[in-house]
């Protein structure tokens, strides 16, 4: 517990530096291109349109939903894009900022946080766009929409927890980056984002196994907030499971990071 309190204190003391690095990190990814940071928003929009065309129009998904398929799809894809961007960036934080890792006076524990925080900019934009699209299509915001803040924060904490673990390991085992990329490709299908359990007729133990995926809690939470109007407190077991798992990953990830950080500069 003391280590977590120390990290929170370090983050608070470095809050201006973290915010500055996160903004610069977001901007530099598209430096030199004519459209600049606009590319960060174009790619997810194109991806949503492709999936909508394939699954909502071309394949004529037959499941009956309470909202148009594109709205149901967007509610699942937006948190997934955030997770994908944050985890990938957080994993590669030490590799990308290796010149800072080698500086003795620099607090490298903030680097995974900087990368995950950098992904927040696009996520906030898309959440606002989704709310606007829902409004234009006749589904105005409700009090349940405020839960998107809670679920976004929950996903942020999950990504940060995973990033402390993966960013430390990838320094010594570079193949982890490729493994994560493959896992993300599989994960978008293993998480009910473009399909629902009732589409495939899944029930019982199989559904429970799928729900062990912590990202399912977030995706379902977005749909509960935007579509079904269900409070997170109405899923007490899933909520407790998610936070126990996230805090466990955070504890062991931070512990591993601290144990290995003395060797980072030598390897990098």
Secondary structure as GFF3:
##gff-version 3
##sequence-region A 1 268
A	DSSP	alpha_helix	2	13	.	.	.	ID=ss1
A	DSSP	alpha_helix	15	28	.	.	.	ID=ss2
A	DSSP	three_ten_helix	36	38	.	.	.	ID=ss3
A	DSSP	alpha_helix	39	51	.	.	.	ID=ss4
A	DSSP	pi_helix	52	58	.	.	.	ID=ss5
A	DSSP	alpha_helix	69	91	.	.	.	ID=ss6
A	DSSP	alpha_helix	93	96	.	.	.	ID=ss7
A	DSSP	alpha_helix	98	101	.	.	.	ID=ss8
A	DSSP	three_ten_helix	108	110	.	.	.	ID=ss9
A	DSSP	alpha_helix	111	118	.	.	.	ID=ss10
A	DSSP	alpha_helix	120	136	.	.	.	ID=ss11
A	DSSP	three_ten_helix	143	146	.	.	.	ID=ss12
A	DSSP	alpha_helix	147	170	.	.	.	ID=ss13
A	DSSP	alpha_helix	175	190	.	.	.	ID=ss14
A	DSSP	alpha_helix	197	200	.	.	.	ID=ss15
A	DSSP	alpha_helix	205	210	.	.	.	ID=ss16
A	DSSP	alpha_helix	214	223	.	.	.	ID=ss17
A	DSSP	pi_helix	224	228	.	.	.	ID=ss18
A	DSSP	three_ten_helix	232	234	.	.	.	ID=ss19
A	DSSP	alpha_helix	236	267	.	.	.	ID=ss20
###
